[in-house]
Amino acid sequence: MDMNAVVGSHDLLFLTLDTLRYDVAEETAARGRTPNLTALMPGGQWEQRHSPASFTYAAHHAFFAGFLPTPVAPGLHPRLFAMRFEGSETTAPGTCVLDAPDLVTGLAGRGYHTVCIGGVGFFNKRNPLGNVLPGLFTESHWSRELGVTDPRSTEHQVALAVSRLDALPREQRVFLFINVSALHQPNRHYLPGATEDSRASHAAALEYVDRQLPPLFAALRRRGPAFCIVCSDHGTAYGEDGYTGHRLGHPVVWTVPYADFLLNRDTAP
């Protein structure tokens, strides 16, 4: 993908499925439980990658510096985006190089309207720390109904995203970032009868998220074309080798699903 041809001509969507484990994403897709995402992913499969960090705040700082999850195969892997700095070994001819401290600022400098729809606490704008990442964007949104405790959080996030996309002129290119919160604990409410979070409720949360996404992709197609990145920022442990949670070095935390794809404009009347 030559991102120099994409930037400026396409809307950009960056969707982080916060805390989604690669193994759960892969198994759920293989069972046909996430049909909306699977239909868009190249080959209908997630790509296995390594996250640059083990928890949300650090991972997103890396993402916004151009360091998306890295393919698991050894070797140097060209990046889609890079901030200009000397000595980069993963900047290639197809890399969009921005003269900016971060991706959001760089895209704004290229004429993009930047929108953040927050999810987990690092995007809640309720304290100085919760304002750091949203503060990069031209406009940012957070409310309790978008956060981890609302069982309908993804539905609310998508509805807000659609309203903002539809409100902006089509000729105005948009960089839309959404941090999907539903997969993060607590996720037990997505599995009937569950009293605690588990790998199974994590999978049920992903199925819920998949059901909510079609209106978002439809809105992007109405404006189109769009280039979309969908990935996790890190995984989480549910008792593997005695570990629970994330911000730790277990493989289930560092290994994440990744996909990118193009959406063409819907030209139907």
N, C-alpha and C positions, 0 to 999 in steps of 0.2 A: 504494500500500500504506500503510494507516494502522498504523504500528508501535506506536502506543499501544494498539491493540486486540490486537496480536500479543504484545507483551511481557507476560508474566504468564500467558498462556493457552497458549502454545506453547513447546516446546523450541526451542532455537536451535542451528544448526550453522553454523560458519564454517570453510570448507575452503579453504586457500590452496594452490594448485598452484604451488609455488615455482619461479620462473624460466620459467614457460610463456609462450611467445610467442603473440601473438594470431594471426599469420598461420598458424602451424603448427596451432594449435587449430582455426581456421576450416577449413583445408584437410582436416584429419583428420576433422572432423565431416562435411564435405561428401562425403567418400568412404565414409561409413558405418563408419568405423573406431573410433568411440567411441559405440556405440549406447546404452550405459547412461546416460551424461550427456546425450546428445542427446534421449533420450526424456523427460527431465525439464525441459529448458530451454524457456522460452516460444518457440513457433515453431520449436523444434528448432535454434536458432541461438545462438551466442555474441553478446553485445553488445560492441562495440568501445569501450574506455575508455582513459583516461590514468591511469597510476599516479601517486601523489603523491611517489614517490621511485624511485631507480634501483637500490636494493639492499635486501636483506631487512630489515636492522635498522631503517633509516629508514622503509621502507614500513609495517612493522607498527606502529611507534610512531604513525604517522599513522592507520592503520586503527583502532587501539585508542583514538584520540582522536575517532573518528567520521568520519574523512575517508577513505571508501572510494574506489576508483578512480572518476574523474569521466567522465561521458559525453563523447564527443568533440565533439558539436555545441556551438557557441558559446552562451554565456548562462549564467545561474544555474540550478543544478540542485539541487532540494531533497534533503536527505540523509535516510537512514533513521534514523540516530542522531546525536546531538550532545551534547557536554558543555556545560553551561550557561555561557555567557560573553557579554559585551556585544558588540553589533555584528555578530553572525552574520547574513549575508545569505542563507544557504542552509538556515536552520531554518524549517520550514513547519508547518502544523497537523498533518500526519501524521508529523512527526519525533518520535521518542521522545527527549526531553531529559532528561538525567541530571545530578543534582547530585553529580558525582564527577569525579576527575581523569582517569578513563579508563573505557572501555566495560566492562571486566571487573569493576572495582570497583563501577561503577554497577549492573550486572546482579546482582551479589551482594547489593547493597543492596535489590534488588527481589525477593529470595528465591531467586535462581538458584544452583545448585551449579555452579561453574565448573571445567572440566577442560581441560587443555592436553596434547596429545600432540605432542611436538616432532619435528622432522625434521632440518633443516640445523643447522650449528654454532651459530648464535645461540640455539638452544634446548637445547643439550646439557648444561647445568647442571654443566659440568666446571670452570668458572672464574667469577669475578664477572660478566664480561660475558655469559656464557652463562646466567646466572641472572636477568638483568634482566626479560626478557619472560615466562619461565615463572613468575617470582616474583609476577606479578599474580594468578595463579590459586589457587583453593582447593587443587586438586591438580594436579600436573604430572608428566609422564613422559618419560623419554628413555633410550635404550640404543643400543648400536651397531647392533642389528638394525633400529632405526627410522631410521637415518641414511643418508647419501648413498652409502656404500660397500657396502651390503647390497642385492643385486639383488632381494630379496624384501621390501624395506622397506615398501611400501604394504600388502602382505598382512599384515605384522606390525602395522602401525599400525591397520588396520581391525579385526583380531582383538582388539586391546587396547581399541579404542573400543567394540566390541560388548559386550565383557565388562563394561566400566564402565557402559554404558547399561543392560544387563540387571540389574546389581547394585543399581541405585538404584530406589527406589519410584517408580511412575509419577506419583504426585501431586507428587513433587519435580521442579520444572522444572530443566532442565539447559541450560547454555551450553557446548557442546562445540566446541573449537577444535583443528583438526588442520593442521599444516604438512607437506604432502606433499613428501618429499625426492627422489623418484625422478627427476624431470625435471632436477634440478640436476646439473652435472657431478660425477663421471663418469657418463655415461649410455650409453656405448658397449656395455655388456653387454646391452642390450636389442635390439641389432641383430646377428644372427649374422654372424660374420666381421669385424666392425668392429674396427679397431685404434685409432681415435681418435673423440672426440665430434664430432658433426655435426648438421646440421639433420635429417637422416634418423633418426639415433639418438634425437634429441629427440622426434620424432614417434612412434618405436617405444616410447619410455618412456611417452608419453601413452596409447598403446593398452594398455600393461601396466596403468597406473593405472586406466583405465576398467574393465578386467576384474575388478579387485579390489573395486570399490565397492558392488555389490549387497547384500552382507551388512550394510553400514553403513546403507543406506537402508531395508532391511528392519527393522533394529533400531529405527530412528527411527519407522517406521510402527507398530511394535508398541506403542510408548509414545504416540505421536502426540497431537495434530498437531504438526508441526514446520515452522519457517521456515528455509530453507537459503540461504546465500550461498556461492557457489563462484567463485573468481577467482584470478588470478595477482597476485603482488606486483610483478613486473617481468619483462621478457624478458631475452634474452641474445643476443649477436652471435656468429656463426660465420663471420667474415671479411668481412662486409659493409663496404665502403668501408675495408677494412684493420683494422676493429675486431674484437676478440675479447673475450667475457665481458660483464660489466655493471659497474655503478657508473660509467656514462658516458652521454653525452647523445644517443645514436643513437635514431632512431624505433623500431627493433625492441626496444629496451630499455624505452622509455616507454609503448608501446602494448600493452595487456593485454586478455585476454578476461575477461568478467564474466557471471554469471547469478545470479538469485535466483528461488526458487520455493517453493511450499508442498507439504508432504507430509501427506496426511490419515491419520488413524489407521486401521490395519488392524483391522477388527472381526470378521474371520473367526475361528472357534473354533480 
